[in-house]
Amino acid sequence: AEDLVGSLANSCLSSSSLQSFRRFGNTLTEHFHQLQPWHKTLKIIGAEFGTSVLSYFIFLKWLLNFNIFSFLINFGFITIPQFLAAEPNNLSFTGLELLTGAGYFQQTVLYYGSYTNATISKVENSASYNMQLAYIFTVGTYFVICFLILLFSMARLFSRNFVNPQARSVNASKLLCTWDFNITNEKAVKLQQKNLLTQIKEGLTELNKEVQNFSVMERVVRFATHLIAWVASLAAAVAACAGVYFLSINNLKVRPEFAFFHTVVVLPSLPPGMDQLLVQLLFLLLFRNIILKISIVGILCYYWLNIVATSESQCWETLVGQDIYRLVLVDFIFCLLGSFFGEFLRRIIGTTVCVSLGLPEFDIGRNVLDLIYAQTLTWIGILFSPLLPGIQMIAFLIVFFVKKVSLMRNCQPPCKVWRTAQMMTSFIFLLFCPSFLGVLSVIGVTVWRLKPSEECGPFRGLPSMYAAVAEWIQMLESYTAWKWVVWIYHNLISSELFFFIISTFVLVVTYLYWQIIQARRTMTKLLHNQIINAGKDKKFLLQKLQKVQRSKRSSSALGGRGQQVSLTAQLLLFNCLVQVHGVLQLCKQPAGLGKGCASNFI
């Protein structure tokens, strides 16, 4: 008896210590999540406005982290060494440089032209710092890391939202299995209730979408309307691109000091201003907005690489950096004005002047494309203005709080339900495919084809920026310890065959992966139909059993009970055989799918 009491006491102590350790771990996890930036703000937005609006703020936070990372590596490997070799700036600061990006800023580390082309060494006979290699390797490494992050993010989100089929009982699982019983705070409980209620409403709205049937006349009218909208959108894009091009040509001919409003206001404000006007008046679709933005950025890149780079300017890289600086600044201003005029004044009109309009909705598509446009400008400008990610970081930080306040005070939850689980995948895909790949082509042409300025920048006097790497490789050929670097450069980096093999391998793996996805979807549908048929068999057996029980109620007590028990045993045995047969059929399926569906079937 004493041994039994001792063992019970030890088990109680071990279980209580285990529970205490679990509570301590849950508390640490909760505090760790609270330490994340804007954790509570994002939870409130998701509870009040749904996960579709929340995805915009998550995407904005993701881009903000991107720019913080870019600013840190540029500032650490490019700007700080330049401070050691910087010459004094003789220009005076007037404050107008904050709008123009010229003047005093022209001879600072903000732009490409102020960086030296010499090796930096503060102590004689010590290790030197090659600014040319540091500049091109820092920018190149950053773009390689961005490429890998975007690629793996797309693969992960695609696998989560498209490859793995959505569970049929997702709403039931949200209702029954997602509550966190560790939440004890009253405010946290109410917030979790709102969040769960909003997610269930969104899921039910997606399931209960009505299929609209249009007549032939209505289809013709809709087709004509879409055709007119597309023609107007393309015409507006062509007109905007033509206006940007001709204003850019005129801007190059007129000096900034004699045409302040032309260079500062008209040219930089045309792309974002034209975009905001078209979106507000014509209510264009998402893809039309992408066409407009990408077209304008493409015209600007053509102007920078083919006209500015071949002009007689002393430092064309600094001129390009100033143009991008002004574009980023004016895009930020128009973003703030869009929140004021598009949401604040719209709320005033909808609540006082025309009550039938009601509160405005948060335009997720337009705001996301504004972020993609701003990030595209930042990526292009990194080579010409290494500290531009720091400016965009501050802009995104302000935009986050302005959009949050405007959302809470002026907007209502969206009536149209977006496919929330796939929105982040679409956002990152749009950021990667038209934006990042286009930026890589622009950077590639600049580094490999264009001749740097003769009087400024770290690559002055070279035929191209990439020539600095070629000269470094030639220098390494005389050192035996660095032969492996020379071999990698000649056989991998500068070999077209290597990249052809890599591209072919990626395409083959992508094709095989896609076929596996299709096979899994087909197998999942078949297994789901088997489970439905097994459920129908059970329902049929229960109906037969109830029918037999009702028919036997009028029989004698003793004999009737014996026959009923016998028949019931036969039916239960038949039911067990049906279940065993279903399990055997499921076990014949591939490993993993058959096992999971068999367990669900049982």
C-alpha positions as CSV (number, residue, x, y, z in Angstrom):
1,A,0.0,0.0,0.0
2,E,2.8,2.4,0.8
3,D,4.5,1.7,-2.5
4,L,1.3,2.3,-4.3
5,V,0.8,5.7,-2.5
6,G,4.4,6.6,-3.3
7,S,4.0,5.8,-6.9
8,L,0.8,7.8,-7.1
9,A,2.4,10.8,-5.4
10,N,5.4,10.7,-7.8
11,S,3.1,10.5,-10.9
12,C,1.1,13.4,-9.6
13,L,4.2,15.5,-9.0
14,S,5.6,14.6,-12.5
15,S,2.3,15.5,-14.2
16,S,2.0,18.8,-12.3
17,S,5.6,19.7,-13.2
18,L,4.9,18.8,-16.8
19,Q,1.8,21.0,-16.8
20,S,3.7,23.8,-15.2
21,F,6.4,23.5,-17.8
22,R,3.8,23.6,-20.6
23,R,2.2,26.7,-19.1
24,F,5.6,28.4,-18.9
25,G,6.3,27.5,-22.5
26,N,2.9,28.8,-23.6
27,T,3.5,32.0,-21.7
28,L,6.9,32.5,-23.3
29,T,5.4,31.9,-26.8
30,E,2.6,34.4,-26.2
31,H,5.1,37.1,-25.0
32,F,7.4,36.3,-28.0
33,H,4.4,36.8,-30.4
34,Q,3.6,40.1,-28.7
35,L,7.2,41.3,-29.2
36,Q,6.7,41.0,-33.0
37,P,6.1,44.4,-34.6
38,W,2.4,45.3,-35.0
39,H,1.3,41.9,-33.7
40,K,-1.7,43.3,-31.9
41,T,-2.5,45.7,-34.7
42,L,-2.6,43.0,-37.3
43,K,-4.9,40.8,-35.1
44,I,-7.3,43.7,-34.7
45,I,-7.4,44.4,-38.4
46,G,-8.0,40.7,-39.2
47,A,-10.8,40.6,-36.6
48,E,-12.5,43.8,-37.8
49,F,-12.0,43.7,-41.5
50,G,-11.2,40.1,-42.5
51,T,-8.2,38.3,-43.7
52,S,-8.4,39.9,-47.2
53,V,-7.6,43.4,-45.8
54,L,-5.1,41.8,-43.4
55,S,-3.2,40.4,-46.3
56,Y,-2.4,43.9,-47.6
57,F,-0.8,44.9,-44.3
58,I,1.1,41.6,-44.1
59,F,2.4,42.2,-47.6
60,L,3.4,45.8,-46.6
61,K,5.2,44.5,-43.5
62,W,7.0,42.0,-45.7
63,L,8.2,44.7,-48.1
64,L,9.3,46.8,-45.1
65,N,11.5,44.0,-43.9
66,F,12.9,43.7,-47.5
67,N,14.0,47.3,-47.4
68,I,15.4,47.1,-43.9
69,F,17.6,44.2,-45.0
70,S,18.7,46.1,-48.2
71,F,19.4,49.3,-46.2
72,L,21.5,47.4,-43.7
73,I,23.8,45.6,-46.2
74,N,24.2,48.7,-48.4
75,F,24.9,50.9,-45.4
76,G,27.3,48.4,-43.9
77,F,29.3,47.4,-47.0
78,I,29.1,50.5,-49.2
79,T,28.3,53.7,-47.2
80,I,30.4,53.2,-44.1
81,P,33.6,52.6,-46.0
82,Q,32.8,55.6,-48.2
83,F,32.6,57.8,-45.0
84,L,36.3,57.0,-44.4
85,A,37.3,58.3,-47.8
86,A,34.7,61.1,-48.3
87,E,35.7,64.6,-49.3
88,P,34.1,67.6,-47.6
89,N,30.8,68.9,-49.2
90,N,31.1,72.5,-50.2
91,L,27.5,73.0,-51.2
92,S,25.0,74.6,-48.8
93,F,21.8,72.9,-47.6
94,T,18.7,75.0,-48.3
95,G,15.9,72.5,-47.5
96,L,14.7,72.4,-51.1
97,E,16.9,69.4,-51.7
98,L,14.3,67.3,-49.8
99,L,12.0,67.8,-52.7
100,T,14.4,67.9,-55.7
101,G,17.0,65.4,-54.5
102,A,19.6,67.7,-56.1
103,G,21.9,70.4,-54.8
104,Y,23.5,69.5,-51.5
105,F,22.6,65.8,-51.8
106,Q,24.4,65.5,-55.1
107,Q,27.8,65.3,-53.4
108,T,26.7,63.0,-50.6
109,V,26.6,59.2,-50.2
110,L,23.0,59.2,-51.3
111,Y,24.0,59.0,-54.9
112,Y,26.4,56.9,-57.0
113,G,28.5,59.8,-58.2
114,S,30.0,60.6,-54.8
115,Y,31.6,57.2,-54.2
116,T,35.3,56.7,-54.8
117,N,37.0,54.3,-57.2
118,A,40.1,53.9,-55.1
119,T,41.0,51.2,-52.6
120,I,40.4,52.4,-49.1
121,S,43.1,51.9,-46.5
122,K,43.4,54.0,-43.3
123,V,46.6,52.4,-42.1
124,E,49.6,51.8,-44.3
125,N,50.7,48.2,-45.1
126,S,47.3,46.9,-44.0
127,A,44.4,45.3,-45.8
128,S,42.7,47.6,-48.3
129,Y,39.0,47.8,-49.2
130,N,38.2,47.8,-53.0
131,M,35.2,50.0,-53.4
132,Q,34.5,48.8,-57.0
133,L,34.2,45.1,-55.9
134,A,32.3,46.0,-52.8
135,Y,29.8,48.1,-54.7
136,I,29.1,45.5,-57.4
137,F,29.2,42.4,-55.1
138,T,27.0,44.0,-52.5
139,V,24.3,44.9,-55.1
140,G,24.7,41.6,-56.9
141,T,24.5,39.5,-53.7
142,Y,21.4,41.5,-52.6
143,F,19.6,40.7,-55.9
144,V,20.5,37.0,-55.7
145,I,19.1,36.8,-52.1
146,C,16.0,38.6,-53.2
147,F,15.6,36.2,-56.1
148,L,15.9,33.2,-53.8
149,I,13.5,34.7,-51.2
150,L,10.9,35.5,-53.8
151,L,11.2,32.1,-55.4
152,F,11.0,30.1,-52.2
153,S,8.1,32.3,-50.9
154,M,6.2,31.6,-54.1
155,A,6.9,27.9,-53.9
156,R,5.9,27.7,-50.3
157,L,2.6,29.7,-50.7
158,F,1.8,27.8,-54.0
159,S,2.3,24.5,-52.2
160,R,0.1,25.6,-49.3
161,N,-2.7,27.1,-51.2
162,F,-2.8,25.4,-54.6
163,V,-1.1,22.0,-54.3
164,N,-2.6,20.8,-51.1
165,P,-6.3,20.5,-51.7
166,Q,-8.6,22.4,-49.4
167,A,-10.2,20.3,-46.7
168,R,-14.0,19.8,-47.1
169,S,-14.6,20.3,-43.4
170,V,-12.5,23.5,-43.1
171,N,-15.3,25.5,-41.5
172,A,-16.2,22.7,-39.1
173,S,-12.5,22.5,-38.0
174,K,-12.4,26.3,-37.5
175,L,-15.5,26.1,-35.4
176,L,-14.5,23.1,-33.3
177,C,-10.8,22.8,-33.3
178,T,-9.1,26.2,-33.6
179,W,-9.9,27.8,-30.2
180,D,-6.9,28.5,-28.0
181,F,-7.9,27.6,-24.5
182,N,-4.7,29.3,-23.1
183,I,-6.3,32.7,-23.7
184,T,-7.6,34.1,-20.4
185,N,-7.6,37.8,-21.0
186,E,-11.1,39.2,-21.7
187,K,-10.0,41.5,-24.5
188,A,-8.0,38.7,-26.2
189,V,-11.0,36.4,-25.9
190,K,-13.3,38.9,-27.6
191,L,-10.7,39.6,-30.3
192,Q,-10.3,35.9,-31.0
193,Q,-14.1,35.5,-31.2
194,K,-14.3,38.3,-33.8
195,N,-11.4,36.9,-35.8
196,L,-13.0,33.4,-35.8
197,L,-16.4,34.7,-36.7
198,T,-15.0,36.8,-39.6
199,Q,-13.1,33.8,-41.0
200,I,-16.2,31.6,-40.8
201,K,-18.3,34.3,-42.6
202,E,-15.7,34.6,-45.3
203,G,-15.6,30.8,-45.8
204,L,-19.4,30.5,-45.9
205,T,-19.6,33.4,-48.4
206,E,-17.2,31.7,-50.7
207,L,-19.2,28.4,-50.5
208,N,-22.5,30.1,-51.1
209,K,-21.5,32.1,-54.1
210,E,-24.4,32.2,-56.6
211,V,-23.7,31.4,-60.2
212,Q,-25.1,34.2,-62.4
213,N,-26.8,33.1,-65.6
214,F,-26.9,35.9,-68.2
215,S,-29.0,36.0,-71.3
216,V,-27.5,36.4,-74.8
217,M,-28.2,40.1,-74.9
218,E,-26.7,40.6,-71.4
219,R,-23.6,38.8,-72.4
220,V,-23.2,40.9,-75.5
221,V,-23.6,44.1,-73.4
222,R,-21.0,42.9,-70.9
223,F,-18.6,41.9,-73.7
224,A,-19.0,45.4,-75.3
225,T,-18.5,47.1,-71.9
226,H,-15.3,45.1,-71.2
227,L,-14.0,45.8,-74.7
228,I,-14.6,49.5,-74.4
229,A,-12.9,49.5,-70.9
230,W,-9.9,47.6,-72.3
231,V,-9.6,50.0,-75.3
232,A,-9.8,53.0,-73.0
233,S,-7.3,51.5,-70.6
234,L,-4.8,50.7,-73.3
235,A,-5.3,54.2,-74.9
236,A,-4.7,55.8,-71.5
237,A,-1.6,53.7,-71.0
238,V,-0.2,54.7,-74.4
239,A,-1.1,58.4,-73.8
240,A,0.6,58.3,-70.3
241,C,3.7,56.6,-71.7
242,A,3.9,59.2,-74.5
243,G,3.5,62.0,-72.1
244,V,6.2,60.6,-69.8
245,Y,8.6,60.1,-72.7
246,F,8.3,63.6,-74.2
247,L,8.4,65.3,-70.8
248,S,11.5,63.3,-70.0
249,I,13.2,64.4,-73.3
250,N,12.3,68.0,-72.5
251,N,13.5,67.6,-69.0
252,L,16.9,66.6,-70.1
253,K,17.3,69.7,-72.3
254,V,16.2,72.2,-69.5
255,R,18.5,72.7,-66.6
256,P,16.9,72.1,-63.1
257,E,17.8,75.4,-61.7
258,F,15.8,77.2,-64.5
259,A,12.8,74.8,-64.5
260,F,12.1,73.9,-61.0
261,F,8.4,73.1,-61.3
262,H,9.0,71.2,-64.6
263,T,11.6,68.9,-63.2
264,V,10.2,68.5,-59.7
265,V,6.5,68.5,-60.0
266,V,5.4,67.7,-63.6
267,L,7.7,64.8,-64.5
268,P,7.8,62.8,-61.3
269,S,4.1,63.3,-60.5
270,L,2.8,62.1,-63.9
271,P,3.1,58.3,-63.4
272,P,1.4,58.1,-60.0
273,G,-1.0,61.0,-60.6
274,M,-2.1,59.5,-63.9
275,D,-2.5,56.1,-62.4
276,Q,-4.6,57.4,-59.4
277,L,-6.8,59.4,-61.8
278,L,-7.5,56.5,-64.1
279,V,-8.2,54.1,-61.3
280,Q,-10.7,56.5,-59.6
281,L,-12.6,57.4,-62.8
282,L,-12.7,54.3,-64.9
283,F,-12.6,51.6,-62.1
284,L,-10.2,49.5,-64.1
285,L,-9.4,46.0,-63.2
286,L,-6.3,44.8,-61.5
287,F,-4.5,43.7,-64.7
288,R,-5.2,47.0,-66.4
289,N,-3.5,48.8,-63.5
290,I,-0.5,46.6,-63.9
291,I,-0.3,47.4,-67.6
292,L,-0.3,51.1,-66.9
293,K,2.3,51.0,-64.2
294,I,4.7,48.6,-66.0
295,S,4.4,50.6,-69.2
296,I,5.3,53.8,-67.5
297,V,8.3,52.2,-65.7
298,G,9.4,50.6,-69.0
299,I,9.3,54.0,-70.8
300,L,11.3,55.6,-68.0
301,C,13.9,52.8,-68.1
302,Y,14.2,53.2,-71.8
303,Y,14.7,56.9,-71.3
304,W,17.3,56.4,-68.6
305,L,19.4,53.7,-70.4
306,N,19.2,55.0,-74.0
307,I,19.0,58.8,-73.7
308,V,20.4,59.8,-70.3
309,A,23.2,57.3,-70.4
310,T,24.4,58.5,-73.8
311,S,24.0,62.2,-73.1
312,E,26.9,64.6,-72.4
313,S,26.1,64.8,-68.7
314,Q,29.1,64.6,-66.4
315,C,27.5,62.0,-64.1
316,W,24.4,60.4,-65.7
317,E,24.1,57.8,-62.9
318,T,23.4,60.6,-60.4
319,L,20.8,62.1,-62.7
320,V,19.0,58.8,-62.9
321,G,19.2,58.5,-59.1
322,Q,17.7,62.0,-58.7
323,D,14.8,61.1,-61.0
324,I,14.1,57.9,-59.1
325,Y,14.3,59.8,-55.8
326,R,11.7,62.3,-57.0
327,L,9.5,59.5,-58.3
328,V,9.6,57.7,-54.9
329,L,8.9,60.9,-53.1
330,V,5.9,61.9,-55.2
331,D,4.5,58.4,-55.2
332,F,4.6,58.5,-51.4
333,I,2.8,61.9,-51.4
334,F,0.1,60.6,-53.8
335,C,-0.3,57.6,-51.6
336,L,-1.1,59.8,-48.6
337,L,-3.4,62.0,-50.7
338,G,-5.2,58.9,-51.9
339,S,-6.0,58.0,-48.3
340,F,-7.2,61.5,-47.7
341,F,-9.3,62.1,-50.8
342,G,-10.2,58.5,-51.6
343,E,-11.2,57.4,-48.0
344,F,-11.6,60.4,-45.7
345,L,-13.5,62.7,-48.0
346,R,-15.5,59.7,-49.3
347,R,-16.5,58.9,-45.7
348,I,-17.6,62.5,-45.2
349,I,-19.7,62.5,-48.4
350,G,-21.2,59.1,-47.6
351,T,-22.2,60.0,-44.1
352,T,-23.4,63.6,-44.5
353,V,-24.1,64.5,-48.2
354,C,-25.2,61.3,-49.8
355,V,-26.1,58.8,-47.1
356,S,-26.9,56.1,-49.6
357,L,-23.2,55.7,-50.5
358,G,-22.3,54.7,-47.0
359,L,-18.7,54.1,-45.9
360,P,-16.0,53.3,-48.5
361,E,-14.3,50.0,-48.8
362,F,-10.6,49.5,-48.6
363,D,-9.4,49.0,-52.2
364,I,-7.0,46.1,-51.8
365,G,-6.0,45.7,-55.4
366,R,-5.0,49.4,-56.0
367,N,-3.1,49.7,-52.7
368,V,-1.2,46.5,-53.4
369,L,-0.2,47.6,-56.8
370,D,1.0,50.9,-55.3
371,L,3.3,48.9,-53.1
372,I,4.6,46.9,-56.0
373,Y,5.2,50.1,-58.0
374,A,7.1,51.7,-55.2
375,Q,9.2,48.6,-54.6
376,T,10.0,48.4,-58.3
377,L,11.4,51.9,-58.2
378,T,13.4,51.1,-55.2
379,W,15.0,48.0,-56.8
380,I,15.9,50.0,-59.9
381,G,17.4,52.8,-57.9
382,I,19.6,50.7,-55.7
383,L,22.4,50.8,-58.2
384,F,22.2,54.6,-58.6
385,S,21.3,55.5,-55.1
386,P,22.4,52.9,-52.5
387,L,20.6,54.6,-49.6
388,L,17.2,54.7,-51.5
389,P,15.9,51.6,-49.5
390,G,16.3,53.6,-46.3
391,I,14.1,56.3,-47.8
392,Q,11.5,53.7,-48.9
393,M,11.7,52.1,-45.5
394,I,10.6,55.3,-43.8
395,A,7.9,55.8,-46.5
396,F,6.5,52.3,-45.9
397,L,6.5,52.8,-42.2
398,I,4.5,56.0,-42.5
399,V,2.2,54.4,-45.0
400,F,1.5,51.5,-42.7
401,F,0.3,53.8,-39.9
402,V,-1.6,56.2,-42.2
403,K,-3.4,53.3,-43.9
404,K,-4.2,51.7,-40.5
405,V,-5.8,54.9,-39.1
406,S,-7.7,55.5,-42.3
407,L,-8.9,51.9,-42.4
408,M,-10.1,52.1,-38.8
409,R,-11.8,55.5,-39.1
410,N,-13.1,55.7,-42.6
411,C,-13.6,52.2,-44.1
412,Q,-16.0,49.3,-43.8
413,P,-15.3,45.6,-44.3
414,P,-15.3,44.6,-47.9
415,C,-18.5,43.2,-49.3
416,K,-16.8,41.3,-52.0
417,V,-14.9,38.3,-50.6
418,W,-11.5,37.7,-52.0
419,R,-9.9,34.3,-52.2
420,T,-8.0,35.0,-49.1
421,A,-5.8,31.9,-49.0
422,Q,-4.4,32.7,-52.4
423,M,-4.0,36.5,-52.2
424,M,-0.4,36.5,-50.8
425,T,0.6,34.1,-53.5
426,S,-0.8,36.4,-56.1
427,F,0.9,39.5,-54.5
428,I,4.3,37.8,-54.5
429,F,3.9,36.5,-58.0
430,L,3.1,40.0,-59.3
431,L,6.1,41.3,-57.4
432,F,8.3,38.6,-58.9
433,C,7.2,38.2,-62.5
434,P,6.6,41.7,-64.0
435,S,8.5,43.7,-61.4
436,F,11.6,41.8,-60.2
437,L,12.4,40.1,-63.5
438,G,12.1,43.5,-65.3
439,V,14.4,45.1,-62.8
440,L,17.0,42.3,-63.3
441,S,17.0,43.0,-67.0
442,V,17.5,46.8,-66.4
443,I,20.3,46.1,-63.9
444,G,21.9,43.6,-66.3
445,V,21.9,46.0,-69.2
446,T,23.4,48.7,-67.0
447,V,26.2,46.5,-65.6
448,W,27.2,44.7,-68.7
449,R,26.4,47.0,-71.6
450,L,26.5,50.7,-70.6
451,K,29.7,52.7,-70.1
452,P,30.0,54.4,-66.7
453,S,30.7,58.1,-66.4
454,E,34.3,59.3,-66.8
455,E,34.3,61.8,-63.9
456,C,32.3,60.2,-61.1
457,G,31.4,57.0,-59.4
458,P,33.4,53.9,-58.4
459,F,33.6,52.6,-62.0
460,R,34.9,55.7,-63.7
461,G,37.3,55.0,-66.5
462,L,36.1,51.4,-67.1
463,P,34.3,50.2,-70.3
464,S,31.5,48.7,-68.1
465,M,30.8,48.1,-64.5
466,Y,31.3,44.4,-65.0
467,A,34.9,45.1,-66.2
468,A,35.9,45.5,-62.5
469,V,35.1,41.9,-61.9
470,A,37.0,40.8,-65.0
471,E,40.1,42.7,-63.9
472,W,39.9,41.2,-60.5
473,I,39.7,37.7,-61.9
474,Q,42.8,38.4,-64.1
475,M,44.6,39.5,-61.0
476,L,43.6,36.3,-59.1
477,E,45.0,34.1,-61.9
478,S,48.5,34.9,-60.6
479,Y,47.7,33.5,-57.1
480,T,47.7,29.7,-56.7
481,A,45.5,29.7,-53.7
482,W,42.7,31.4,-55.6
483,K,42.6,29.1,-58.6
484,W,39.3,27.6,-57.5
485,V,37.6,31.1,-57.7
486,V,39.0,31.5,-61.3
487,W,37.7,28.0,-62.2
488,I,34.2,28.8,-60.9
489,Y,34.2,32.1,-62.8
490,H,35.2,30.6,-66.1
491,N,33.3,27.3,-66.0
492,L,30.1,28.3,-64.1
493,I,29.4,32.1,-63.9
494,S,30.5,33.0,-67.4
495,S,29.4,29.8,-69.1
496,E,26.1,29.8,-71.1
497,L,26.0,26.0,-71.0
498,F,25.9,25.9,-67.2
499,F,22.9,28.3,-67.1
500,F,21.2,26.3,-69.9
501,I,21.5,23.1,-67.9
502,I,20.2,24.7,-64.8
503,S,17.2,26.2,-66.7
504,T,16.5,22.8,-68.3
505,F,16.6,21.1,-64.9
506,V,14.3,23.6,-63.3
507,L,11.8,23.2,-66.2
508,V,11.8,19.4,-65.9
509,V,11.4,19.5,-62.2
510,T,8.6,22.0,-62.5
511,Y,6.8,19.8,-65.1
512,L,7.1,16.7,-62.9
513,Y,5.9,18.6,-59.9
514,W,2.9,19.8,-61.8
515,Q,2.1,16.3,-62.9
516,I,2.3,15.1,-59.3
517,I,-0.1,17.9,-58.3
518,Q,-2.6,16.8,-60.9
519,A,-2.3,13.1,-59.9
520,R,-2.8,14.0,-56.2
521,R,-5.9,16.1,-57.0
522,T,-7.4,13.2,-59.0
523,M,-6.6,10.7,-56.3
524,T,-8.1,12.9,-53.6
525,K,-11.3,13.3,-55.6
526,L,-11.6,9.5,-56.0
527,L,-10.9,8.8,-52.3
528,H,-13.5,11.5,-51.3
529,N,-16.1,9.8,-53.5
530,Q,-15.3,6.5,-51.9
531,I,-15.9,8.0,-48.5
532,I,-19.2,9.5,-49.6
533,N,-20.3,6.1,-51.0
534,A,-19.3,4.4,-47.8
535,G,-21.4,6.9,-45.9
536,K,-24.4,6.2,-48.2
537,D,-24.0,2.5,-47.5
538,K,-24.1,3.1,-43.7
539,K,-27.2,5.2,-44.1
540,F,-28.9,2.5,-46.1
541,L,-28.1,-0.1,-43.5
542,L,-29.4,2.1,-40.7
543,Q,-32.6,2.6,-42.6
544,K,-33.0,-1.1,-43.1
545,L,-32.3,-1.7,-39.4
546,Q,-34.9,0.8,-38.4
547,K,-37.4,-0.7,-40.8
548,V,-36.9,-4.2,-39.4
549,Q,-37.2,-2.9,-35.8
550,R,-40.5,-1.2,-36.6
551,S,-41.9,-4.3,-38.3
552,K,-40.9,-6.5,-35.3
553,R,-42.5,-4.4,-32.6
554,S,-45.9,-6.0,-33.1
555,S,-44.6,-9.6,-32.8
556,S,-44.4,-11.6,-29.6
557,A,-42.0,-10.5,-26.9
558,L,-39.8,-13.5,-26.6
559,G,-39.7,-14.9,-30.2
560,G,-39.7,-11.4,-31.7
561,R,-36.7,-10.4,-29.6
562,G,-34.7,-13.5,-30.6
563,Q,-35.3,-12.9,-34.3
564,Q,-34.6,-9.2,-33.9
565,V,-31.3,-9.8,-32.2
566,S,-30.3,-12.4,-34.8
567,L,-31.2,-10.0,-37.7
568,T,-29.5,-7.1,-35.9
569,A,-26.3,-9.2,-35.5
570,Q,-26.4,-10.1,-39.2
571,L,-26.8,-6.4,-40.2
572,L,-23.9,-5.3,-37.9
573,L,-21.7,-8.1,-39.3
574,F,-22.5,-6.9,-42.8
575,N,-21.7,-3.3,-41.9
576,C,-18.3,-4.4,-40.5
577,L,-17.6,-6.3,-43.7
578,V,-18.4,-3.2,-45.7
579,Q,-16.0,-1.1,-43.6
580,V,-13.2,-3.7,-43.9
581,H,-13.7,-3.8,-47.6
582,G,-13.5,0.0,-47.8
583,V,-10.3,0.0,-45.7
584,L,-8.7,-2.6,-47.9
585,Q,-9.6,-0.6,-51.0
586,L,-8.1,2.5,-49.5
587,C,-4.9,0.7,-48.4
588,K,-4.3,-0.3,-52.0
589,Q,-3.8,3.4,-52.8
590,P,-0.3,5.0,-52.6
591,A,1.3,5.4,-49.2
592,G,0.3,8.6,-47.4
593,L,-2.9,9.2,-49.3
594,G,-4.4,5.8,-48.6
595,K,-3.4,5.9,-45.0
596,G,-4.7,9.3,-44.3
597,C,-8.1,8.7,-46.0
598,A,-8.5,5.3,-44.4
599,S,-8.0,6.8,-41.0
600,N,-10.6,9.4,-41.8
601,F,-12.9,6.7,-43.2
602,I,-12.7,4.7,-40.0
